[in-house]
Amino acid sequence: MLPPALLPVRWRRCHNVPGVASAMNVRLPGPRLRPPSRRFRIGLAAGFFIAGLAVSCAPRISQRGAVHVLTADSEVNPVMVRYIDRGISEAERTDAKAVVIKLDTPGGLSTSMEDVVKRIQAAKVPVIVYVAPSGAKAASAGTFITMSAHVAAMAPGTSIGAAHPVDQSGGDIGGTLGTKIENNAAAYARSIAEEHGRNADWAESAVRNSVSAPTSEAVDKHIVDYAAEDVGDLLRQADGRTVKVNEQQVTLSGLAAAPRVTNDMTLLERFLLIVSDPNIAFLLLSLGGLGLLIEFLHPGVFAPGVFGAIALILAFFALGTLPFNWAGVALVLLAFVLFGAELYVGGVGALGIGGVISLVAGGLLLTSTSNSDFQVSRWLIGGTGAVFLVFFFTVVMAIIRMRRAPAYVGTQAMIGDRAVARSDLNPDGYVFLHGERWRAVAEDGPISIGEPVRIISVKGLTLTVRRQA
């Protein structure tokens, strides 16, 4: 809030500020709201803590010697790393016969991909990556994950490849840095393929030339081990294979007859995965900026600053799992700075319009990548910009009308306010108003002490009041 001395005097509805309004007889803007009680705040914090515990506790699997089935059908990001690490750890704890990861991904962060590959290679149980269902793909980072598995398979109608590294905006990395990154990725892909006896030349070509392969070609070129119709077919074909697990040769046996345990994502992991969506990230960034703006303009109203801060933290977490552009983030946050300035600077809405333009441009640049899976929906950006444009146009028009209206300052600003009789008014007496004792005259007959009254007019230091209906 601005200091009281800098606030405009053309306000109709205002409230006193102790020590200022009493001395100046001027009412300052902002409704007088009671802050939440300490008990309410403690209860709210406890509720969030209990909810966090409820969603973060993953069910423990008691079945031993089973085949654990995980489903990784999202971008390769820290949430997937967390999920796969938990799934493999649970399989190791229960002496599982194998872990099957059903993979469907457009790619993702190279750092997260490397974490998944390291976890698979360090696993103490066999890990089978199965690109499924039909129509799924193991693109970009998914190619490395698939080829790092002890057993790799694909369902009919799936694809693998297109693993050329790109920058955070989805474009090629040029210059010496681009050459270094490409050579490193190609060597990494080749080493993974050679480790498991797969087609190292194709793996390098997938990085350097972004080649892809359908299921039949992937099997023929020994990119993956075989094609499988479903998980049952996958396990039947894997039975009897000898693989290298944690530096030891292990023969897979009894997979088809073993019980299967589905280990899905927890509620917390699903929530974090939803938050990692680029559209959700844009909305959280927008809502976070709006919450902080409301808190700055009018603190204490249902704690918008708290929710705004939480939204911004979640937005930055989401952006950390996406190929994002810092310029887009800066433009979105600048939009709310312009919105706030519009409410204090006289004009015809130029800053507000600039804020909408900045918001739309920030949304377009936020994840400016050629991969549609990492882009913010144009419809969402346009709709959000239109909503803010209408909202702030309405607010600006209201402010303009308020500034053009006649000013009510001093004692005249008390007309229409509610007071309480501090003595019998017959017709003279005293009333209590805004923490002060005023002399008053009853206009409509005697009024008993304690009755509510309404201020009708002010003459000097005497109020004319009427019994409140």
LUMFIGU-789499 format. One line per field, with one value per residue (C-alpha): residue number from 1; x negated, y negated, z. Coordinates in Angstrom, 3 decimals, always signed. Each point is the difference from the previous one (the first is absolute). Layout:
<sites>
n = NUM,...
xx = X,...
yy = Y,...
zz = Z,...
</sites>
This chain:
<sites>
n = 1,2,3,4,5,6,7,8,9,10,11,12,13,14,15,16,17,18,19,20,21,22,23,24,25,26,27,28,29,30,31,32,33,34,35,36,37,38,39,40,41,42,43,44,45,46,47,48,49,50,51,52,53,54,55,56,57,58,59,60,61,62,63,64,65,66,67,68,69,70,71,72,73,74,75,76,77,78,79,80,81,82,83,84,85,86,87,88,89,90,91,92,93,94,95,96,97,98,99,100,101,102,103,104,105,106,107,108,109,110,111,112,113,114,115,116,117,118,119,120,121,122,123,124,125,126,127,128,129,130,131,132,133,134,135,136,137,138,139,140,141,142,143,144,145,146,147,148,149,150,151,152,153,154,155,156,157,158,159,160,161,162,163,164,165,166,167,168,169,170,171,172,173,174,175,176,177,178,179,180,181,182,183,184,185,186,187,188,189,190,191,192,193,194,195,196,197,198,199,200,201,202,203,204,205,206,207,208,209,210,211,212,213,214,215,216,217,218,219,220,221,222,223,224,225,226,227,228,229,230,231,232,233,234,235,236,237,238,239,240,241,242,243,244,245,246,247,248,249,250,251,252,253,254,255,256,257,258,259,260,261,262,263,264,265,266,267,268,269,270,271,272,273,274,275,276,277,278,279,280,281,282,283,284,285,286,287,288,289,290,291,292,293,294,295,296,297,298,299,300,301,302,303,304,305,306,307,308,309,310,311,312,313,314,315,316,317,318,319,320,321,322,323,324,325,326,327,328,329,330,331,332,333,334,335,336,337,338,339,340,341,342,343,344,345,346,347,348,349,350,351,352,353,354,355,356,357,358,359,360,361,362,363,364,365,366,367,368,369,370,371,372,373,374,375,376,377,378,379,380,381,382,383,384,385,386,387,388,389,390,391,392,393,394,395,396,397,398,399,400,401,402,403,404,405,406,407,408,409,410,411,412,413,414,415,416,417,418,419,420,421,422,423,424,425,426,427,428,429,430,431,432,433,434,435,436,437,438,439,440,441,442,443,444,445,446,447,448,449,450,451,452,453,454,455,456,457,458,459,460,461,462,463,464,465,466,467,468,469
xx = +0.000,-1.099,-0.694,+3.191,-1.378,-0.396,+3.469,+2.513,+2.682,+2.737,+1.282,+3.633,-0.180,-2.930,-1.027,-1.888,-3.609,-0.780,-2.097,+0.507,+3.705,+0.833,-2.347,+0.863,+3.678,-0.673,+0.973,-2.557,+0.668,+0.279,+2.590,-0.679,-0.400,-0.911,-3.058,+0.463,-0.235,-3.040,+2.144,+1.146,-3.556,-1.228,+2.935,-0.661,-3.690,+0.837,+2.476,-2.604,-2.544,+2.401,+1.021,-3.665,-0.652,+3.058,-0.999,-3.712,+0.251,-0.370,+1.557,-2.608,+0.038,-0.111,+0.055,-3.461,-1.451,+2.468,-0.410,+0.495,+1.647,-0.600,+1.638,-2.120,+2.171,-1.169,-2.909,-3.330,-0.249,-0.861,+3.437,-0.658,-3.447,+1.602,+2.633,-2.369,-2.494,+2.765,+1.328,-3.392,-0.803,+3.283,-0.780,-3.439,+1.484,+2.453,-2.462,+2.070,-0.768,-0.039,+1.278,+1.942,+0.100,+2.746,-1.450,+1.712,-1.843,-0.710,-3.330,-0.972,-2.928,-3.397,-0.904,+3.107,-0.672,-3.505,+1.388,+2.432,-2.731,-2.304,+2.769,+0.760,-3.667,-0.437,+3.120,-0.394,+2.942,+0.478,+1.689,+2.064,+1.025,+3.072,+1.042,+3.783,+2.912,+0.473,-0.554,-2.527,-3.501,-3.395,-1.216,-3.075,-0.873,+2.262,-2.405,-2.834,+2.260,+1.236,-3.464,-1.363,+2.406,-1.108,+2.774,+1.574,+3.207,+2.635,+3.691,+1.216,+0.679,-2.588,-3.197,-3.397,-2.675,-0.374,-2.493,-1.877,-0.633,+1.714,-0.161,+2.682,+1.950,+0.079,-2.521,-3.361,-3.027,-2.519,-3.702,-2.625,+2.380,+2.478,-2.728,-1.174,+3.504,+0.761,-3.249,+0.536,+3.597,-1.055,-2.772,+2.417,+2.578,-2.666,-1.379,+3.479,+0.760,-3.352,+0.451,+3.121,-1.105,+2.317,-0.486,-2.495,-0.254,+3.754,-0.066,-2.640,+1.962,+3.132,-1.958,-1.899,+2.700,+3.201,+1.002,+2.970,+1.092,+3.378,+0.371,-0.871,-3.121,-1.092,+0.134,-1.683,-2.860,-0.335,+0.810,+2.292,+0.139,+3.461,+3.603,+2.739,+3.784,+0.513,-1.712,+0.796,-1.629,-2.889,-0.699,+0.330,-2.624,-2.292,+0.000,-3.357,-1.984,-3.326,-0.721,-2.633,+1.490,-2.195,-3.189,+1.362,+1.410,+3.626,+2.304,+3.629,+2.333,+3.579,+1.040,+3.136,+1.259,-0.970,+2.703,+0.154,+0.149,+0.996,-1.866,+1.612,-0.871,+1.099,+2.435,-2.896,-1.935,+3.101,+0.544,-3.597,+0.347,+3.147,-1.755,-2.840,+2.336,-0.969,+3.606,+0.213,-3.389,+1.279,+3.191,-1.920,-2.388,+2.947,+1.959,-3.113,-0.617,+3.659,-0.012,-3.054,+1.509,+3.212,-2.012,-2.010,+3.070,+2.229,-1.808,+1.898,+2.848,+0.101,-3.819,-0.384,-3.710,-0.418,+1.792,-1.811,-3.365,+0.954,+1.151,-3.279,-2.060,+1.979,-0.361,-3.782,-0.038,+2.036,-2.284,-2.972,+1.406,+0.576,-2.137,+0.942,-1.175,-0.876,+1.136,+3.529,-0.052,-1.194,+2.735,+2.764,-1.187,-0.459,+3.667,+1.096,-2.383,+1.698,+3.451,-0.912,-1.421,+3.220,+2.006,-2.208,-1.004,+2.554,+0.745,+2.404,-1.196,-3.227,-1.959,+2.748,+0.007,-3.786,+0.368,+2.341,-2.431,-2.856,+2.050,+0.847,-3.569,-1.331,+2.356,-1.133,-3.677,+0.305,-0.691,-0.830,-0.896,+0.916,+1.220,+3.740,-0.123,-1.953,+1.951,+2.600,+3.375,+0.600,+3.671,-0.932,-2.337,+2.593,+2.797,-2.074,-1.001,+3.639,+1.175,-2.634,+0.748,+3.720,-0.673,-2.453,+2.033,+2.912,-2.234,-1.540,+3.419,+1.158,-3.087,+0.515,+3.645,-1.050,-2.641,+2.508,+2.586,+0.216,-2.246,+1.315,-2.651,-0.120,+3.098,+2.298,-1.451,+1.797,+3.475,+1.750,-2.208,+1.330,-0.548,+1.204,+1.733,-2.162,+2.742,+3.707,+0.633,+2.977,-0.801,-3.620,-2.593,-3.116,-0.786,-3.044,-1.441,-3.323,-1.484,+1.016,+2.752,+2.107,+2.772,+3.190,+3.602,+2.796,+2.121,+2.891,+0.810,-1.682,-2.618,-1.054,-3.590,-1.531,+2.264,-1.635,+0.388,-0.849,-1.790,+2.242,-2.022,-2.954,-0.097,-3.219,-0.640,+3.645,+1.525,+3.628,+1.058,+3.010,+0.950,-1.217,+2.829
yy = +0.000,-3.570,-2.250,-1.835,-3.378,+1.224,+1.480,-1.928,-1.985,+0.797,+3.065,+0.451,+3.015,+0.059,+0.968,-1.779,+0.735,-0.396,-3.029,-1.447,-0.143,-1.217,-2.934,-0.869,+0.986,+1.750,+3.584,+2.103,+2.799,+3.678,+2.033,+0.695,+3.777,+2.074,+2.214,+3.776,+1.217,+1.881,+3.125,-0.221,-0.353,+2.933,+2.126,-0.886,+0.857,+3.287,+0.843,-0.546,+2.047,+2.935,-0.173,+0.021,+3.073,+1.743,-0.492,+0.619,+3.406,+2.683,+3.403,+2.645,+3.224,+3.213,+2.502,+1.518,+1.509,-1.857,-1.970,-3.706,-2.023,-3.774,-2.413,-2.957,-1.866,-3.595,-2.256,+1.069,-2.328,+0.076,+1.467,+2.992,+0.402,+0.047,+2.522,+2.423,-0.179,+0.803,+2.837,+1.661,-0.432,+1.672,+2.874,+0.424,+0.003,+2.794,+2.093,-0.451,+2.170,-3.045,-3.551,-0.831,-3.700,-0.728,-3.046,-2.635,-3.315,-2.813,-0.646,-2.450,-1.264,+1.545,-0.234,+1.970,+2.534,+0.562,+0.512,+2.650,+1.763,+0.041,+1.399,+2.786,+0.920,+0.060,+2.112,+3.286,+1.555,+0.350,-3.006,+0.460,-3.114,+0.619,-2.768,+0.347,-0.152,-0.137,-3.590,-0.716,-1.271,-0.071,-3.215,-2.041,+0.710,+3.053,+1.596,-0.030,+1.420,+2.835,+1.015,-0.078,+2.730,+3.568,+1.040,-2.392,+0.665,-1.874,+0.502,+0.010,-3.485,-1.762,-1.884,-0.886,-2.573,-3.710,-0.507,-3.074,-2.436,-3.393,-3.132,-1.103,-1.783,+3.116,-1.299,+1.330,-0.789,-1.696,-0.635,+1.867,+0.597,+1.735,+2.228,+0.941,+0.859,+2.028,+1.957,+0.681,+1.187,+2.207,+1.590,+0.492,+1.709,+2.223,+1.054,+0.890,+2.067,+1.803,+0.758,+2.026,+1.359,-2.152,-1.916,-2.672,-1.477,-0.624,-1.481,-2.507,-0.785,-0.665,-2.730,-1.489,+0.303,+0.246,+3.268,+1.984,+3.607,+1.776,+3.272,+2.363,-1.944,-0.330,+3.787,+0.733,-2.416,+1.300,-3.384,+1.817,+3.707,+0.892,-1.050,+0.984,-0.244,-0.587,+0.411,+3.727,+0.531,-2.201,+2.183,+3.270,-1.110,-1.290,+3.350,+1.734,-3.058,-0.665,-3.640,-1.904,-1.459,-1.975,+1.499,+3.568,+2.356,+0.820,+2.422,-1.098,+2.828,+0.415,-3.460,+1.133,+1.984,-2.605,-2.182,-3.547,-3.078,-3.359,-2.830,-3.198,-3.580,-1.292,-2.896,-2.341,+1.173,-0.371,-3.494,-0.979,+1.532,-2.048,-3.129,+0.736,-0.551,-3.193,-1.254,+0.462,-1.690,-3.046,-0.152,+0.343,-2.757,-2.255,+0.777,-0.449,-3.446,-0.923,+1.182,-2.088,-2.997,+0.242,+0.380,-3.109,-2.069,+1.253,+2.104,+2.331,+1.048,+3.814,+0.044,-0.259,-0.571,+3.411,+1.826,-2.127,+0.944,+3.701,-0.231,-1.641,+2.667,+2.747,-1.875,-0.134,+3.702,+0.714,-2.149,+1.921,+3.124,-1.717,-1.559,-3.565,-3.483,-2.519,-2.861,+1.466,+0.163,-3.619,-1.199,+1.758,-1.532,-3.410,+0.143,-0.106,-2.839,-1.973,+0.991,-1.295,-3.239,-0.546,-0.230,-2.790,-1.977,-2.241,+0.844,+1.754,+3.582,-0.087,+1.840,+2.595,+0.640,+0.257,+2.533,+2.160,-0.134,+0.949,+2.893,+1.389,-0.392,+1.691,+2.932,+0.418,-0.108,+1.981,+3.348,-1.075,+3.439,+1.741,+3.021,-0.455,+2.113,-2.774,-2.998,-2.102,+0.154,-3.063,+0.127,-0.151,-2.948,-1.898,+0.752,-1.073,-3.226,-0.749,+0.579,-2.351,-2.587,-0.054,+0.047,-2.874,-1.999,+0.228,-0.969,-2.950,-1.306,+0.193,-1.899,-2.679,-0.463,-0.174,-2.639,-2.136,+0.215,-2.798,+0.489,+0.540,-0.757,-1.035,+0.373,+0.209,+3.426,+1.296,-0.514,+3.359,+1.735,+2.052,-1.049,+1.111,-2.234,-0.451,-1.880,-0.601,-2.391,-2.163,-1.581,-0.860,+2.492,+1.860,+2.775,+2.194,-0.077,+1.398,+0.200,-3.570,-1.646,-2.548,-2.370,+0.904,-1.137,+2.506,-1.006,+2.452,-0.014,+1.366,+2.750,+2.205,+0.740,+2.913,-0.341,-0.115,-3.255,-1.275,-3.333,-2.348,-3.226,-1.699,-3.598,-1.022,+2.602,+1.021,+2.946,+0.303,+3.611,+2.163,+3.346,+2.809,+2.117
zz = +0.000,-0.617,+3.014,+1.128,-1.070,-3.601,-0.369,-2.178,+1.851,-2.531,+1.752,+0.960,+2.322,+2.410,+3.519,+2.735,+0.754,+3.745,+0.682,-3.496,-0.738,+3.480,-0.390,-3.595,+0.036,-3.313,-0.737,-1.843,-2.501,+0.784,+1.846,+3.642,+0.148,+3.014,-0.675,+0.361,+3.549,+1.248,+0.446,-3.638,-1.277,+2.083,-1.166,-3.621,+0.308,+1.723,-2.745,-2.693,+1.967,+0.438,-3.655,-1.005,+2.100,-1.433,-3.609,+0.450,+1.682,-2.654,+0.711,+0.832,-2.032,+1.995,-2.909,-0.433,-3.158,-2.237,-3.218,+0.686,-2.787,-0.153,-2.443,-1.141,-2.500,+0.308,-0.850,+1.473,+2.979,+3.732,+0.804,-2.241,+1.593,+3.447,-1.085,-1.727,+2.868,+2.493,-2.180,-0.432,+3.696,+0.945,-2.378,+1.551,+3.504,-0.856,-2.057,-3.156,-2.996,-2.289,-0.515,-3.143,-0.935,-2.524,-1.737,-2.138,-0.140,-2.486,+1.726,+2.687,+2.018,-0.652,+3.696,+0.986,-2.768,+1.320,+3.524,-1.262,-1.990,+3.030,+2.202,-2.487,-0.349,+3.781,+0.570,+1.867,-1.859,-3.779,-1.593,-3.180,-1.967,-2.124,-2.426,+0.162,-0.678,-3.767,-1.142,+2.747,-0.653,+1.640,-1.579,+0.835,+3.651,-0.130,-2.497,+2.540,+2.731,-2.229,-1.156,+3.571,+1.157,+0.644,-2.376,-2.532,-1.911,-1.984,-0.628,-3.626,-1.316,+2.153,-0.876,+1.402,-0.877,-0.829,+2.810,-1.280,+2.882,-0.127,+2.137,+2.471,-2.735,-2.183,-2.536,-1.133,+2.113,-2.260,+0.157,+1.932,+2.906,-2.306,-1.409,+3.487,+1.188,-3.134,+0.205,+3.695,-0.560,-2.922,+2.059,+2.904,-2.240,-1.562,+3.386,+1.295,-3.112,+0.119,+3.695,-0.805,-3.382,-2.099,-3.257,+0.986,-3.524,-0.112,+3.516,-1.102,-3.177,+2.106,+1.754,-2.950,-2.686,+2.094,-1.703,+1.311,-0.409,+0.247,+1.881,-2.865,-1.003,+3.629,+0.410,-3.363,+0.727,+3.552,+1.511,+2.418,+0.825,-1.261,-0.632,+2.458,-0.241,+3.720,+3.380,+0.092,-3.405,+1.133,+3.057,-1.928,-2.513,+2.753,+1.827,-0.322,-1.127,+1.676,+0.825,+1.918,+3.198,+2.382,-1.494,+0.289,-2.634,+0.851,-1.809,-0.023,+0.949,+1.124,-1.191,-1.810,+3.009,+2.613,+1.564,-1.344,+2.200,-1.445,+1.707,-1.228,+0.892,+3.399,+0.285,+0.734,-3.058,-2.172,+1.368,-0.750,-3.464,-0.676,+1.213,-2.434,-2.959,-1.909,+0.050,+3.769,+0.392,-1.920,+2.080,+3.267,-1.059,-0.887,+3.173,+2.118,-1.452,+0.468,+3.624,+0.853,-1.813,+2.048,+3.197,-0.867,-0.864,+2.795,+2.630,+2.293,-2.301,+0.335,-0.098,-3.803,+0.431,+1.649,-2.786,-2.575,+1.478,+0.045,-3.624,-1.038,+1.782,-1.743,-3.295,+0.337,+0.894,-3.133,-2.143,+1.387,-1.662,-3.362,-2.762,+0.901,-0.921,+2.731,-2.251,+0.063,+3.805,+0.220,-2.378,+1.968,+3.284,-1.659,-1.021,+3.634,+0.792,-2.779,+1.278,+3.459,-1.414,-1.979,+3.217,+1.386,-3.084,-1.624,-3.629,-2.313,+0.456,-2.036,+2.700,+0.338,-3.743,+0.125,+2.808,-2.100,-2.936,+2.320,+1.433,-3.442,-1.257,+3.140,-0.483,-3.604,+0.965,+3.244,-1.685,-3.538,-1.325,-3.233,+1.995,+0.523,+3.173,+1.725,-1.317,+1.813,-1.739,-2.200,+0.965,+3.689,-0.560,-2.037,+2.468,+2.993,-1.749,-0.901,+3.584,+1.415,-2.689,+0.847,+3.729,+0.033,-2.520,+2.457,+2.933,-1.844,-1.036,+3.608,+1.173,-2.656,+1.035,+3.646,-0.734,-1.880,+2.786,+2.586,+2.998,+3.501,+2.607,+3.612,+2.163,-3.036,-0.704,+3.121,-1.459,-0.301,+2.531,+2.887,+3.624,+3.458,+2.547,+3.091,+1.886,-0.369,-2.876,+0.966,-2.327,+0.984,+1.161,-1.095,-2.475,-0.542,-3.538,-1.289,+3.504,+0.870,+2.050,-1.901,+1.028,-1.866,-0.479,-0.681,-2.988,+0.428,+3.706,+3.139,-0.384,+2.887,+0.951,-1.942,-3.043,-3.450,-1.916,-3.470,-0.648,-2.033,-0.037,+1.658,+1.186,+1.672,+2.698,+0.371,-1.808,-1.011,+0.313,-0.649,+1.538,-2.242,-1.366
</sites>
